[in-house]
Amino acid sequence: MRAIQRQQRPSRGAGATTGVLLLLAGALGSGGCADAGEEQPAPAGQVGEEAFVVATRVWDDMATNSYFHVVPSLDAGTTVDPSQALEVPESARLFAFEDEGWFGIGDGQSPTISRYTLDARDALVKGDAISLQPFGVESLWPTNYLISPTKAYHPDRAGEQIIIWNPTTMEVQGTIPLPDTAREGYLALYGYGSIQRGKTLLFSVGWFDWATSDAVLPETGLVAIDTETDTVVRFDVDDRCGGITQPVETASGDAYFVSSALAAAAYHVDRLETAPCALRILKDADAFDPDFALRLSELTDGAIAGDPIPAGGDSLFLRVFEQGLATIGEETKTFEITSQPAWHWWRWDTAANEAAPVGELAPSPANVSFFEVDGRVFTIDEKDDSTASTLIELTAEGGPKLGLTTPGYLHGVAKVR
């Protein structure tokens, strides 16, 4: 599973952000979490069936809590029973590596990752835990780059470093300092996803100032790490495009690095100099293509756009802004622009270099999560005030299809069996 929460939502207490991953929690009611060793008989027909963890978040003026539900399906009509969920305070996160059958909890109050499994009754069982606090990590981000079953990288954006840890043994193995990514007054936002070229891991760096100016630097970094030696082999900076937070690798093997919707919003209110754009790394390369830098407005009839989401094949989805649907004042923050339901869905065919609206989907906020689960891509339809969320399977045969509905803001999904 690959779940991406790509945007910060500071008004909702989400902490340090949205994509690879999120979830989980403590116990609510009688059925949420089993203690290790309390093996129970499995209900008839349950063993061997599919199981998913769905994470939601509920907040009010007093507190934020995360809830995690084990469900047999992501389809519409699936029951999501809050009394059987797990609960942890604040913005807990799921870190899941679907291909490895591994998932765990990123704590909402400390930089601690705990491994979880399902028992015979599909209750969540807590296993070993590791703390990243001794390595200077203050809080977890919803991202990990999986290198192998025994190695993952956790990008510590605030600390400008990579934490190397072993998901199998649940041990921290070291750090990779990234001092060249520092920009005074800006957060170095390491990509919510990464790509690999042989033993080289590549991820982007965008620079955002959410603390004071709400500005974005007009450049994009690219970090190249040798995953055998855990060393930085190269750090590039490209000044043709800014505000990139997410790559999408297409069926061709080429990877597209596209401006975020936050960057598009910053450009719209003159807080970013470069227009929303896309860079590319060709399938056999490990650096940005010097001959490719595309303004997204060339695809979208002049509208600003951003936030790439996999659409299958050589296509990806974009969020395209319609100014007439939004309310923007002089002091409006970029996240307040992306939070408004003023962003259309478009599909970009990178092979043909053509884009068109997805008519089946209504305009919605741009700062929603997307999830790659079991070979499918999902997003959510978020109700007013995040009181409920409905999954939308973007890559469903025949067009987008509604899935299950949960209470609260749905921020993570993982297939765990």
Buried (B, 14 or more C-beta within 10 A) or exposed (E): BBBBBBBBBBEBBBBBBBBBBBBBBBBBEEBBBBEEEEEEEBEEEBEEEEBBBBBBBBBEEEEBBBBBBBBBBBEEEBEBEBEBBBBBBBBBBBBBBBEBEBBBBBBBEBBBBBBBBBBBBBBBBBEEEBBBEEBBBEBBBBBBBBBEBEBBBBBBBEBBBBBBBBBEEBEBEEBBEBEBBEBEEBBBBBBBBBBBBEEBBBBBBBBBBBEEEBBBBBBBBBBBBBBEEBEBEEBBEBEBBBBBBBBBBBEEBBBBBBBBBBBBBBBBBEBBBBBBBBBBBBEEBBBBEEEBBBBBBEBBEEBBBBBBBBBBEBBBBBBBBBEEEBEBEEEBBBBBBBBBBBBBBBBBBBEEEEBEEBEEBEBBBBBBBBBBBBEBBBBBBBBEEBEBBBBBBBBBEEEBBBBBBBBBBBBBBBBBB
